[in-house]
Amino acid sequence: MSLTLQSLQLHTQTPQDAPPMLATLNLLYPSSSTSLASSFSPETLTLHPPASLPPPAAATQLRGLVLAAQKVASQAIIGSVLAGGGSESDEYGDIGLWIPSPDSTTLGAQEIGQELVKQLQLTVWSGAELTPRPPSLPLPWETIPAPVSKPLLEGLAQLQEPVSFTLQLDGAEGDTPVVLLGKMEGGWGGLIAAGVWS
């Protein structure tokens, strides 16, 4: 089964939430619909390795995190909470991601990023420069009502030892994947989106 805009819209809060999510997926997998279809679960709005599904509790947690991120992004009139208002485009949206725990016990952004690219088969991004960034969201929090922001902040607080980074292809400017994830049941999970910076 291939992932279509219509099939994704069945699982988002509003039909308008689906195109930015699909744009993020198409950036991550620009020429491989096979990998995309086997690595993304529309029901949980989560990207995962083809042979590994997140445990049910983690899948529920990630779906809640994605839906909360979409509400905050809509309130802030931006495409992605990870990219924030500094992105030159609102084309991309936040999606969930999950990978099983790597074997190593000491992991920083570099190690997690390399593991993420490998496990999610992001072959286009395998040579990308990984740049760590603070594990926080670049949002105008003062403009977002507490009832809207609270579910997102609570969801992010559940991620243990959070790391965040961007993936930049050598010499390329523009569309840049942004990742924020932390330890959760059965592995590492969080959000991935993209921003546009020149």
C-alpha positions in Angstrom: 0.0 0.0 0.0 1.4 3.4 -0.9 0.9 6.4 1.4 -1.4 9.1 -0.2 -2.6 12.4 1.0 -6.1 11.0 1.3 -5.0 8.1 3.4 -3.0 10.4 5.7 -5.9 12.8 6.1 -7.9 10.0 7.6 -5.6 10.1 10.7 -4.9 13.8 11.2 -6.9 16.3 13.2 -7.8 18.3 10.2 -7.3 17.7 6.5 -4.9 20.7 6.4 -2.5 18.9 8.7 -1.7 16.2 6.2 0.1 18.1 3.3 2.9 19.4 5.6 3.4 15.9 7.0 3.5 14.4 3.6 6.0 17.1 2.5 8.3 16.1 5.4 8.1 12.4 4.4 8.8 13.2 0.8 11.9 15.2 1.8 13.2 12.3 3.9 12.5 9.8 1.2 12.7 11.7 -2.1 12.9 8.8 -4.5 11.7 5.7 -2.6 8.0 5.2 -2.1 8.6 1.6 -1.1 10.7 2.6 2.0 8.2 5.3 2.8 5.2 3.0 2.7 6.8 0.4 4.9 8.3 2.8 7.4 5.4 5.1 8.2 2.3 4.3 10.2 -0.5 6.6 9.3 -2.5 5.4 12.3 0.1 6.6 14.8 1.6 9.4 12.5 5.0 7.8 13.2 8.0 7.0 11.1 9.8 3.8 12.3 12.2 1.1 10.9 10.5 -1.2 8.4 10.8 -4.3 10.6 10.2 -2.6 14.0 7.0 -1.1 15.2 7.0 0.9 18.4 5.4 -0.7 21.4 1.6 0.2 21.8 2.2 2.6 24.7 5.0 4.4 22.8 2.9 4.5 19.6 0.0 6.1 21.6 2.4 8.6 23.2 3.9 9.6 19.8 0.5 10.1 18.2 -0.4 12.4 21.1 2.8 14.3 20.7 2.3 14.8 17.0 -1.3 15.9 17.4 -0.2 18.3 20.2 2.5 19.7 17.9 0.0 20.3 15.1 -2.3 22.2 17.5 0.6 24.5 18.6 1.9 25.0 15.1 -1.6 26.0 14.0 -1.9 28.4 16.9 1.5 29.9 16.1 0.7 30.0 12.4 3.8 28.0 11.4 4.3 24.7 9.7 6.4 22.9 12.3 7.1 23.4 16.0 10.6 22.0 15.4 11.5 24.5 12.7 9.7 27.3 14.5 9.0 30.7 13.2 12.6 31.1 11.9 12.0 28.8 9.0 11.6 30.6 5.6 8.8 28.2 4.7 5.8 26.5 6.4 5.8 23.7 3.8 6.9 21.0 6.3 5.1 19.6 9.3 6.0 17.6 12.4 5.7 13.8 12.3 6.5 11.2 15.0 9.5 9.0 14.9 10.7 6.0 16.8 13.7 3.6 16.6 14.6 0.7 18.9 17.3 1.3 21.5 20.8 1.1 20.0 23.2 -1.3 21.6 25.4 1.4 23.0 24.6 2.9 26.4 26.4 6.2 26.0 24.6 8.1 23.2 24.8 11.8 22.3 23.2 13.6 19.3 25.9 12.3 16.9 25.4 8.6 17.8 21.6 8.9 17.9 21.6 10.7 14.6 23.7 8.1 12.8 21.6 5.3 14.3 18.4 7.1 13.2 19.6 7.6 9.6 20.6 3.9 9.4 17.5 2.4 11.0 15.0 4.5 9.1 17.0 3.9 5.9 17.3 7.6 5.1 19.9 6.8 2.4 19.8 10.3 0.9 20.8 11.7 4.3 23.5 9.1 5.2 26.3 11.6 4.4 24.7 14.6 5.9 26.4 16.7 8.5 24.7 16.3 11.9 24.6 19.6 13.9 23.5 19.3 17.5 21.1 22.0 18.7 19.3 22.7 22.1 16.5 20.2 22.8 13.9 23.0 23.0 11.4 24.4 20.6 11.9 27.8 18.9 8.4 29.1 19.5 6.8 32.3 20.6 5.4 30.7 23.8 3.8 33.9 25.0 1.4 33.9 22.1 0.2 30.3 22.6 -2.5 29.8 25.2 -1.7 27.4 28.0 -4.5 25.0 27.2 -3.0 24.6 23.7 0.7 24.4 24.7 0.2 22.2 27.8 -0.3 18.8 26.0 2.9 19.4 23.9 5.0 20.5 26.8 3.8 17.5 28.9 4.5 15.1 26.0 8.0 16.5 25.5 8.7 16.2 29.3 8.1 12.5 29.0 11.1 12.1 26.7 14.2 11.2 28.8 17.6 12.5 27.9 16.4 14.5 24.9 18.7 15.3 22.0 18.0 17.6 19.0 19.9 18.0 15.8 19.7 19.0 12.1 20.8 17.1 9.1 22.6 19.2 6.4 23.8 17.8 3.1 27.3 19.0 2.1 27.2 22.3 0.3 23.4 22.3 0.2 21.3 25.2 1.5 17.6 25.2 2.2 15.5 22.2 3.2 16.9 20.8 6.4 15.5 17.9 8.5 15.2 18.8 12.2 14.9 16.1 14.9 14.0 16.1 18.6 13.9 12.8 20.4 14.5 11.1 23.7 14.4 7.8 25.4 10.9 6.2 25.7 9.4 2.7 26.0 11.4 0.3 23.8 13.7 2.8 22.2 14.1 6.5 21.3 11.2 8.6 20.0 10.1 12.1 19.3 9.5 14.4 16.3 11.0 15.0 13.0 10.2 17.9 10.5 12.1 20.2 8.3 12.9 23.9 8.1 14.2 26.1 5.3 17.2 28.3 6.1 19.5 29.9 3.6 
